[in-house]
Amino acid sequence: MLKGKPIWGLGAVALCLTACGTSEPATTGQTTDEGGPVVDCADSQPTDHSATSLAWHIDPLPGPPLLYTAAPDAPQLENAGVWQAPPILISGASAYRCGEFLYQDWLFDDRGAAGVLDPNDPHDATSYLFSNKAGTLTYPTAEDYANNAADLVEFRVKPLSDRTAFRLTLNTLLDPSRVAMTIALGGSEAPVDWPYSAGVVSPARWFLSVKGTDVELLDAANDMTPIAGPAVTIDMVRRQYTIDVPHTAWNPGTGSVRMAAGVGVWDAEAGTYAQPGAIANASAPGGGATLSPALFNVAFRAQEPTPDFGAFMGRTIADAAVLDKTQAHWWRERAQADALQSGDISAFFANVDFDKLQRGESDESAVPTSGHLNRIYASRFAYGQGLDYENCGGISATRPCQGGMRGQLLPYAIYVPQQAPPADGYGLTVFPHALSANYNQYSGSRHSEQLGERGTGSIVITGSGRGPDGFYYDAAQADIFEVWADAARHYPLDPDRVTMTGISMGGIGSFRTATHYPDLFGRIMPVVAAAGGSEDALASLRNVPVMMWTCALDELQQLPITEEIVGALHGLNYRLDSYLFTTWDHLTPSTNDFYAPGAEFLLDDTVDRNPAHITYVFRPGETNADYGLVADKAYWLSGLELSDASTGIGTIDAVSEGLGLADPEPLPVAESVGVLDGGNHEPAPYVRRALDWVEPATQPAADRLHITASNIARVIVHPERAGLSCGAEIVIDSDVETVVVVDGC
């Protein structure tokens, strides 16, 4: 059973803060919108590719159960009342769907203006060394703010027969009295001050604001005169604000209306947005400069910059960390922070075409379909709301680790190739982030592009890991597979073409994940990474070729550590292509941002589904069934059980003669030297050591299976995949009594 805080734990109760009137039924498919035009939503429903993008054709299914679970219900992504359009789920995008205009914001981008850092800022005080924020605002310290109270997820607008409906969805909503939001409607010759001491200006003719639990429409052209009529309903489960503005108060007609929107926290006593000070307290934000704007998050930002790796070249780790604070593109809020610092947010707006909305016209032209994207997915797990910077951080964190991102909605970065998918779908490259980084570590990089555009194209995914330092155990490992499953729903993938790579902690995650689930991957490529506790399990990589990039001057994954892994794989006579860069330190591969040899190595990405020889190290304590992470099988072996669970480890080696293949002969290690050129740094000399195999020789097939086991009490063999019959001879050499079950016999 998959565990976690129940998604519906808050209770499905909407909080009506004005007279709700007659409730409108939830809408699906074709509706009439209260006398408006009939809108058919069929064309707006996304295609689900998961039936062919995952390895459903393999029995037993490779990988953990979590990879194959259906998408969970997600209240924040649900529609009720008049709303019916499916969400975009690509940050920075906008679209016309089902008679609605939608804008999808970035997650965890609620950082405010670039001001003066709060000395108690929990983000800066924890392990986000290489994922600094640009904005410096910190939330009030009371628990109801949860370090995330003004994080906009989505904005919608929809014309109805007698009114206009707006909907804003938040990432976190614990106490509506703490939150405020303003929508600027229409334009003006000069920028206008936003009301309630928001501290920003933009063109506007009217301001529609929710202040805690009240709503107000102000006429900006007439001394901010209030206009009666608007009503707001707050759905605490969906974390959605629905604002109805009757045409008697404001009528957009069929024209195009300029709109801007921002969210902050509310000071009910002052009747204004809460004003940032130098240091946050229970009710006031920190991290502000003199006259710092009070907004934390602004909508309609399609052009947030991605990281610039060239700026880091030649830097030490300490210098790079300082520069990272200056660049700070990781949370996709650099442009927002700079605009808020200036106080002028005129650049962030949308022109909403009400004629197009009235006609129910679809328009997806502002939804990117390729390149570097941020997607939003709904996890099966939720542990609360907001950000908990102290939850399970650090290398020696206590397991199980839930991570700092507490809620159900999570972001991930994805690179979608510019080329069209081949007939069998794109390949997939799983690319977890490094320690102290976040999911945008590779956004905008040549690294993602070289991996994504290789051959016929590969989707490249980098999840959040729910924080900077989960080391891909528990919730952080679950994030890998939930992101994979989400990508498989939205893009056509070839499940037989999968690789994994990563830098530092991401490389450790590659070793950890591939040794648990070797039958998922064609190849792996850890960079400046040791095995991170998976050294005893390297034998599981018999059928997964490895490329390693290591650095002689590495300060963190020091050369003796990485050389131990190289020696272990050579000792196993496994396929390994090792590059030792003699002049590089730990950061140089990232800042050089050029991986052509790695992309070439990963071109051969096809998974060996039915190898004749399997070696698998079974470590049930390393995974967590509560997260749907069960690693008790490999290829045509499944259902492994330990004889003595207290040892935590067992090994099985199985050779089938039924497939008619001899073990391949290893070639001698081929040593060479070379220079890598083409990146941000000077050409880099390396020593290359490559161990490869001769193609396995064929031999007469026999109905015979050889098993050598240690501490294995039980295993299931799937005979068809192993080329065996129910009557196959089974030769067992085990240190304990081992029960072998032949499936289906």
Residue pairs with C-beta under 8 A, 6 or more apart in sequence:
1 626
2 66
2 69
2 380
2 381
2 626
2 627
2 628
3 381
3 626
3 627
4 380
4 381
4 382
4 383
4 626
4 627
5 381
5 382
5 383
5 384
7 72
7 73
7 74
7 75
7 382
7 408
8 73
8 75
8 237
10 236
10 237
11 237
12 75
12 237
13 236
13 237
14 233
14 234
14 235
14 236
14 237
14 238
15 176
15 233
15 234
15 235
15 236
16 233
16 234
17 176
17 213
17 214
17 232
17 233
17 234
18 215
18 231
18 232
18 233
19 231
20 233
23 81
24 34
24 81
24 82
25 81
26 79
26 80
26 81
27 79
27 81
27 82
27 83
27 84
28 41
28 79
28 84
29 40
29 41
29 42
29 84
30 38
30 39
30 40
30 41
30 42
31 38
31 39
31 84
32 38
33 39
33 82
33 99
33 158
33 160
33 161
34 82
34 160
34 161
34 162
35 161
36 99
36 159
36 160
36 161
36 358
37 99
37 358
37 359
37 360
38 360
39 84
39 98
39 99
39 360
40 98
40 360
41 84
41 85
41 86
41 97
41 98
43 362
44 85
44 86
44 97
44 98
44 362
45 86
46 86
46 489
46 490
48 489
49 425
49 488
49 489
49 490
49 491
49 492
49 493
50 485
50 488
50 489
52 425
52 492
52 493
52 495
53 425
53 487
53 488
53 489
53 491
53 492
53 493
53 494
53 495
54 67
54 68
54 485
54 488
54 493
54 495
55 61
55 62
55 63
55 495
55 496
56 68
56 495
57 495
58 609
59 718
59 721
60 633
60 638
60 718
61 67
61 68
62 517
62 519
62 520
62 607
62 609
62 633
62 635
63 481
63 517
63 519
63 520
64 481
64 517
64 623
64 628
64 629
64 630
64 631
65 628
65 630
66 380
66 478
66 481
66 482
66 485
66 627
66 628
66 629
67 481
67 484
67 485
68 485
69 380
69 485
69 628
71 378
71 485
71 486
71 489
72 378
72 379
72 380
72 408
73 378
74 378
74 408
74 409
75 237
75 238
75 239
75 408
76 153
76 169
76 171
76 238
76 239
76 240
76 378
76 408
76 409
77 87
77 89
77 378
77 409
78 238
79 85
80 235
80 238
81 242
82 158
82 160
82 165
83 100
83 156
83 158
83 165
83 167
83 242
84 98
84 99
84 100
85 97
85 98
85 99
85 100
85 102
85 156
86 97
87 102
87 104
87 154
87 376
88 94
88 95
88 102
88 104
88 154
88 367
89 104
89 375
89 376
89 377
90 104
90 367
90 368
90 373
90 374
90 375
90 376
91 104
91 105
91 106
91 107
91 332
91 373
91 374
91 375
91 376
91 411
92 104
92 105
92 106
92 301
92 302
92 303
92 304
92 332
92 368
92 374
93 103
93 104
93 302
93 366
93 367
93 368
94 101
94 102
94 103
94 104
94 300
94 302
94 350
94 366
94 367
95 101
95 102
95 362
95 363
95 364
95 366
95 367
96 102
96 353
96 356
96 357
96 361
96 362
96 363
96 364
97 362
97 364
98 360
98 362
99 158
99 159
99 357
99 358
99 360
100 156
100 157
100 158
100 357
101 156
101 157
101 158
101 350
101 352
101 353
101 357
102 154
102 155
102 156
103 154
103 155
103 156
103 299
103 300
103 350
104 153
104 154
104 376
105 152
105 153
105 154
105 155
105 297
105 299
105 301
106 301
106 304
106 331
106 332
106 333
106 374
106 411
107 151
107 153
107 171
107 374
107 376
107 409
107 410
107 411
108 148
108 151
108 171
108 331
108 387
108 405
108 411
109 151
109 297
109 304
109 331
109 332
109 333
109 336
110 148
110 149
110 150
110 151
110 152
110 171
110 263
110 296
110 297
110 333
111 133
111 134
111 135
111 136
111 137
111 296
111 331
111 333
111 336
111 337
112 135
112 136
112 137
112 276
112 285
112 287
112 288
112 292
112 293
112 295
112 296
112 297
112 337
112 340
113 135
113 136
113 137
113 288
113 289
113 292
113 293
113 295
113 337
113 340
113 341
114 134
114 135
114 136
114 337
114 338
114 340
114 341
115 135
115 136
115 137
115 276
115 287
115 288
115 289
115 292
115 341
116 136
116 278
116 287
116 288
116 289
117 124
117 136
117 287
118 124
118 136
118 138
118 278
118 279
118 280
118 286
118 287
119 279
120 138
120 279
120 280
120 286
121 136
121 138
121 286
121 287
122 138
122 147
122 389
122 390
123 132
123 133
123 138
123 389
124 132
125 389
126 389
126 390
126 393
126 404
126 468
127 393
127 394
127 435
127 436
127 468
127 469
128 436
128 438
128 468
129 321
129 324
129 436
129 468
130 320
130 321
130 324
130 330
130 434
130 436
130 437
130 441
131 324
131 330
131 331
131 436
131 437
131 438
131 440
131 441
131 468
132 324
132 325
132 328
132 330
133 328
133 330
133 331
133 333
133 337
134 328
134 329
134 331
134 333
134 334
134 336
134 337
134 338
135 287
135 296
135 333
135 336
135 337
135 340
136 287
136 288
136 337
137 276
137 285
137 286
137 287
137 288
137 292
137 296
138 147
138 280
138 285
138 286
138 287
139 145
139 146
139 147
139 148
139 149
139 150
139 265
139 280
139 285
139 296
140 178
140 265
140 274
140 280
140 281
140 282
140 283
140 284
140 285
141 280
141 281
141 282
142 178
142 282
142 283
143 174
144 174
144 175
144 178
145 174
145 178
145 265
145 386
146 172
146 174
146 384
146 385
146 386
146 387
146 388
146 406
147 386
147 387
147 388
147 389
148 171
148 172
148 385
148 386
148 387
148 407
149 170
149 172
149 173
149 174
149 175
149 178
149 179
149 265
149 386
150 170
150 179
150 181
150 263
150 264
150 265
150 295
150 296
150 297
151 170
151 171
151 172
151 263
151 296
151 297
152 168
152 169
152 170
152 171
152 181
152 261
152 263
152 297
152 299
153 169
153 170
153 171
153 239
153 376
153 409
154 167
154 168
154 169
155 166
155 167
155 168
155 261
155 299
155 300
156 165
156 166
156 167
156 168
157 164
157 165
157 166
157 167
157 259
157 352
157 357
158 164
158 165
158 167
158 357
159 165
159 252
159 354
159 357
159 358
162 246
162 247
163 244
163 245
163 246
163 247
164 244
164 245
164 247
164 250
164 251
164 252
165 242
165 243
165 244
165 245
166 183
166 208
166 241
166 242
166 243
166 244
166 245
167 240
167 241
167 242
167 243
168 181
168 240
168 241
168 243
168 261
168 263
169 238
169 239
169 240
169 241
170 179
170 239
170 240
170 241
170 263
171 239
171 385
171 386
171 407
171 409
172 239
172 385
172 386
172 407
173 179
173 234
173 236
173 239
173 385
174 385
174 386
176 212
176 213
176 234
176 236
177 212
177 213
177 266
177 268
178 212
178 265
178 266
179 210
179 212
179 263
179 264
179 265
179 266
180 196
180 209
180 210
180 211
180 212
180 263
180 264
180 265
180 266
180 273
181 209
181 210
181 241
181 261
181 262
181 263
181 264
182 194
182 195
182 196
182 198
182 207
182 208
182 209
182 210
182 261
182 262
183 207
183 208
183 209
183 243
183 259
183 260
183 261
184 192
184 194
184 202
184 203
184 204
184 206
184 207
184 258
184 259
184 260
184 261
184 349
185 204
185 205
185 206
185 207
185 208
185 250
185 257
185 258
185 259
186 203
186 204
186 205
186 206
186 257
186 258
187 203
187 204
187 205
187 258
188 203
188 204
188 205
188 220
188 221
189 203
190 203
191 201
191 202
191 203
191 344
191 346
192 201
192 202
192 203
192 204
192 220
193 200
193 201
194 200
194 201
194 202
194 204
194 207
194 262
195 207
195 209
195 218
195 224
196 209
196 211
196 271
196 272
196 273
197 270
197 272
197 273
197 275
197 294
198 262
198 264
198 273
198 293
198 294
198 295
199 273
199 275
199 291
199 292
199 293
199 294
199 295
199 343
200 262
200 293
200 295
200 340
200 343
200 344
200 345
201 343
201 344
201 345
201 346
202 260
202 344
202 345
202 346
202 348
202 349
203 258
203 346
203 349
204 220
204 258
204 260
205 219
205 220
205 221
206 217
206 218
206 219
206 220
206 227
206 250
207 217
207 218
207 220
207 224
208 215
208 216
208 217
208 218
208 230
208 243
208 245
208 250
209 215
209 216
209 217
209 218
210 232
210 241
210 243
211 266
211 271
212 266
212 268
213 232
213 234
214 232
215 230
215 231
215 232
215 243
216 226
216 230
217 226
217 227
217 229
217 230
217 245
217 249
217 250
218 224
218 225
218 226
218 227
219 225
219 226
219 227
227 249
227 250
228 249
229 245
229 246
229 248
229 249
229 250
230 243
230 244
230 245
230 246
230 249
231 243
231 244
232 241
232 242
232 243
232 244
233 241
233 242
233 244
234 240
234 241
234 242
235 241
235 242
252 352
252 354
253 354
254 354
254 355
254 358
255 354
255 355
256 351
256 352
256 353
256 354
256 355
257 351
257 352
257 354
258 349
258 350
258 351
258 352
259 300
259 349
259 350
259 351
259 352
260 298
260 299
260 300
260 345
260 348
260 349
260 350
261 298
261 299
261 300
262 295
262 297
262 298
262 299
262 345
263 295
263 296
263 297
263 298
264 273
264 274
264 294
264 295
264 296
264 297
265 273
265 274
265 285
265 294
265 296
266 273
266 274
267 273
267 274
267 275
267 283
267 284
272 294
273 294
273 295
274 283
274 284
274 285
274 294
275 284
275 285
275 288
275 292
275 294
276 284
276 285
276 286
276 287
276 288
276 292
276 294
277 284
277 285
277 286
277 288
278 286
278 287
278 288
279 286
280 286
280 287
285 294
285 296
289 341
291 343
292 341
293 340
293 341
293 343
295 340
295 345
297 336
298 336
298 339
298 340
298 345
298 348
299 348
299 350
300 348
300 349
300 350
301 332
301 333
301 335
301 336
301 348
302 366
303 335
304 329
304 332
304 333
304 334
304 335
304 336
305 329
305 334
305 335
305 444
306 329
306 332
306 372
306 440
306 443
306 444
306 445
307 327
307 329
307 330
307 440
307 441
307 443
307 444
307 445
308 327
308 329
308 444
309 444
309 445
309 446
309 590
309 591
309 593
309 680
310 591
310 593
310 680
311 323
311 327
312 320
312 323
312 324
312 587
312 590
312 591
313 591
313 592
313 680
313 681
314 591
314 681
315 323
315 587
315 591
316 585
316 587
317 555
317 556
317 585
317 586
317 587
320 587
320 591
324 330
327 334
328 334
328 337
329 440
329 444
330 437
330 438
330 440
330 441
331 438
331 440
332 374
332 440
332 443
335 347
336 348
339 345
339 347
339 348
356 363
369 416
370 416
370 417
370 418
371 415
371 416
371 418
372 413
372 414
372 415
372 443
372 444
372 448
373 413
373 414
373 415
373 416
374 411
374 412
374 413
374 414
374 439
374 440
374 443
375 411
375 412
375 413
375 414
375 486
375 487
375 490
376 409
376 410
376 411
377 409
377 410
377 412
377 482
377 483
377 486
378 408
378 409
378 410
379 408
379 409
379 410
379 478
379 479
379 482
380 478
380 482
380 628
381 408
381 475
381 478
381 627
382 406
382 407
382 408
383 402
383 406
383 407
384 406
384 407
385 406
385 407
386 406
386 407
387 404
387 405
387 406
388 404
388 406
389 404
390 404
391 402
391 403
391 404
391 406
391 467
392 398
392 401
392 402
392 403
392 404
392 467
392 470
393 404
393 467
393 468
393 469
394 469
395 435
395 469
395 471
397 469
397 470
397 471
399 473
399 474
399 624
400 473
400 474
400 475
400 624
400 626
400 627
401 470
401 471
401 473
401 474
401 475
401 476
402 466
402 474
402 475
403 464
403 465
403 466
403 467
403 470
403 475
403 476
403 479
404 466
404 467
404 468
405 464
405 466
405 467
410 463
410 464
410 466
410 479
410 482
411 439
411 464
412 439
412 461
412 462
412 463
412 464
412 479
412 483
412 486
413 439
413 440
413 441
413 442
413 443
413 448
413 461
413 462
414 459
414 460
414 461
414 462
414 487
415 442
415 448
415 449
415 451
415 452
415 459
415 460
416 452
416 459
416 491
417 426
417 452
417 453
417 457
417 458
417 459
418 453
419 453
419 456
419 457
420 457
421 456
421 457
421 491
421 492
422 456
422 457
422 494
424 494
424 496
424 497
425 491
425 492
425 493
425 494
425 495
426 456
426 457
426 458
426 459
426 491
426 492
426 493
426 494
426 497
427 455
427 456
427 457
427 458
427 459
427 493
427 494
427 497
427 498
427 499
427 605
428 458
428 459
428 461
428 484
428 487
428 488
428 493
428 494
428 495
428 497
428 498
428 499
429 451
429 452
429 458
429 459
429 460
429 461
429 498
429 499
429 500
429 501
429 602
429 605
430 461
430 480
430 484
430 498
430 499
430 500
430 501
430 510
430 513
431 442
431 448
431 451
431 460
431 461
431 462
431 500
431 501
431 502
431 506
432 462
432 463
432 465
432 472
432 480
432 500
432 502
432 505
432 506
432 509
432 510
433 439
433 441
433 442
433 462
433 463
433 464
433 465
433 468
433 502
433 505
433 506
434 441
434 502
434 503
434 504
434 505
434 506
434 590
435 468
435 469
435 471
435 504
435 505
436 468
436 469
437 468
438 464
438 468
439 462
439 463
439 464
439 465
440 462
441 462
441 503
441 506
442 448
442 460
442 462
443 462
445 593
446 593
446 594
446 595
446 679
447 590
447 593
447 594
447 595
448 460
448 462
450 594
450 595
450 596
450 598
450 599
451 458
451 460
451 501
451 595
451 598
451 599
451 602
452 458
452 459
452 460
454 599
454 600
454 602
454 603
455 603
455 605
458 497
458 499
458 602
458 605
459 487
459 491
459 493
461 483
461 484
461 487
463 479
463 480
463 482
463 483
464 479
465 472
465 475
465 476
465 479
465 480
466 475
466 476
466 479
467 476
469 505
470 476
470 477
470 479
471 505
471 508
471 509
471 512
471 532
472 480
472 505
472 508
472 509
472 512
472 513
473 512
473 622
473 624
474 624
474 627
474 629
475 627
476 509
477 509
477 512
477 513
477 623
477 624
477 627
477 629
478 624
478 627
478 628
478 629
480 509
480 513
481 628
481 629
487 493
488 495
495 607
496 522
496 606
496 607
496 609
497 522
497 605
497 606
497 607
498 520
498 521
498 522
498 605
498 607
499 521
499 522
499 523
499 524
499 525
499 602
499 605
500 510
500 513
500 514
500 521
500 524
500 525
501 507
501 510
501 524
501 525
501 526
501 527
501 598
501 602
502 508
502 509
502 510
502 526
502 527
502 529
503 527
503 528
503 529
503 589
503 590
504 527
504 528
504 529
504 556
504 557
504 586
505 529
505 532
506 527
506 529
507 526
507 527
507 528
507 529
508 526
508 529
508 530
508 531
508 532
508 534
509 532
510 524
510 525
510 526
510 529
511 524
511 526
511 529
511 530
511 531
511 532
511 534
511 538
511 565
512 531
512 532
512 533
512 534
512 622
513 520
514 520
514 521
514 524
514 540
514 541
514 544
515 531
515 534
515 537
515 538
515 540
515 541
515 617
516 537
516 540
516 619
516 622
516 623
516 631
517 631
517 634
518 540
518 541
518 542
518 543
518 544
518 616
518 634
518 635
519 543
519 607
519 609
519 633
519 634
519 635
520 607
521 544
521 607
522 544
522 604
522 605
522 606
522 607
522 608
523 544
523 545
523 546
523 547
523 601
523 602
523 604
523 605
524 541
524 544
524 545
524 546
524 547
525 546
525 547
525 548
525 549
525 598
525 601
525 602
526 546
526 548
526 549
527 548
527 549
527 589
527 598
528 549
528 550
528 551
528 554
528 556
528 557
528 562
528 586
528 589
529 548
529 557
529 562
530 557
530 561
530 562
530 564
530 565
531 537
531 538
531 565
533 622
534 622
535 564
535 565
535 568
536 617
536 619
536 649
537 617
537 619
538 565
538 568
538 569
538 572
538 574
539 572
539 615
539 616
539 617
539 651
540 615
540 616
540 617
540 634
541 569
541 574
542 572
542 574
542 611
542 613
542 614
542 615
543 608
543 611
543 613
543 614
543 635
544 608
545 574
545 575
545 576
545 577
545 601
545 604
546 569
546 574
546 575
546 576
546 577
547 576
547 577
547 578
547 579
547 597
547 598
547 601
547 602
548 562
548 565
548 566
548 576
548 577
548 578
548 579
549 579
549 581
549 589
549 598
550 557
550 559
550 562
550 563
550 566
550 578
550 579
550 580
550 581
551 557
551 559
551 580
551 581
551 584
551 585
551 586
551 588
551 589
552 559
552 580
552 581
552 582
552 583
552 584
553 583
553 584
553 585
554 562
554 584
554 585
554 586
555 585
555 586
556 586
557 586
559 580
566 576
566 578
566 689
569 576
569 691
570 576
570 669
570 689
570 691
573 666
573 691
574 691
575 691
575 692
575 693
576 689
576 690
576 691
577 601
577 688
577 689
577 690
577 691
577 692
578 688
578 689
578 690
579 597
579 676
579 686
579 687
579 688
580 686
580 687
580 688
580 689
581 588
581 589
581 676
581 684
581 685
581 686
582 685
582 686
582 687
583 684
583 685
584 592
584 684
588 681
588 684
589 595
591 680
591 681
592 676
592 679
592 680
592 681
592 684
593 679
593 680
594 676
594 678
594 679
594 680
596 678
597 676
609 635
609 721
610 635
610 636
610 659
610 721
610 722
610 723
611 635
612 655
612 656
612 657
612 659
612 660
612 661
612 663
612 696
612 723
613 653
613 654
613 655
613 656
613 663
614 634
614 635
614 636
614 637
614 652
614 653
614 654
614 655
615 651
615 652
615 653
615 654
616 634
616 637
616 640
616 651
616 652
616 653
617 649
617 650
617 651
618 631
618 632
618 640
618 642
618 649
618 650
618 651
618 652
618 712
619 631
619 648
619 649
620 631
620 632
620 642
620 645
620 648
621 648
622 631
623 629
623 630
623 631
632 638
632 639
632 640
632 641
633 639
633 640
635 721
636 656
636 717
636 718
636 719
636 721
636 722
637 652
637 654
637 715
637 716
637 717
637 718
638 715
638 716
638 718
638 743
639 714
639 715
639 716
639 741
640 650
640 652
640 712
640 714
640 715
641 712
641 713
641 714
641 715
642 648
642 649
642 650
642 711
642 712
642 713
643 650
643 711
643 712
643 713
643 736
643 737
643 738
644 711
644 736
647 711
649 711
650 709
650 710
650 711
650 712
651 709
651 710
651 711
651 712
652 707
652 708
652 709
652 710
652 712
652 715
653 707
653 708
653 709
654 705
654 706
654 707
654 708
654 715
654 717
654 722
655 663
655 705
655 706
656 704
656 705
656 722
656 723
656 724
657 699
657 701
657 702
657 703
657 704
657 705
657 706
658 701
658 702
658 703
658 704
658 705
658 719
658 722
658 723
658 724
658 725
658 728
659 701
659 722
659 723
660 698
660 699
660 700
660 701
660 723
661 696
661 697
661 698
661 699
662 696
662 697
662 698
662 699
663 696
664 693
664 694
664 695
664 696
664 697
665 693
665 694
666 691
666 692
666 693
666 694
667 691
667 692
667 693
667 694
668 691
669 689
669 690
669 691
670 688
670 689
670 690
670 691
670 692
671 687
671 688
671 689
672 687
672 688
672 690
673 685
673 686
673 687
673 688
674 685
674 686
674 688
675 683
675 684
675 685
675 686
676 683
676 684
676 686
677 683
677 684
701 723
703 724
703 725
703 727
703 728
703 729
704 724
704 728
704 729
704 730
704 731
705 717
705 722
705 724
705 728
705 729
705 730
705 731
706 731
706 733
707 715
707 730
707 731
707 732
707 733
707 734
707 738
707 740
708 732
708 733
708 734
709 715
709 732
709 733
709 734
709 735
709 736
709 738
710 734
710 735
710 736
711 735
711 736
712 734
712 736
712 738
713 736
713 737
713 738
713 739
714 738
714 739
714 740
714 741
715 738
715 739
715 740
715 741
716 740
716 741
716 742
716 743
717 724
717 730
717 740
717 741
717 742
717 743
718 743
718 744
719 725
719 726
719 728
719 742
719 743
719 744
719 745
724 742
726 742
726 744
726 745
728 742
730 740
730 742
732 738
732 740
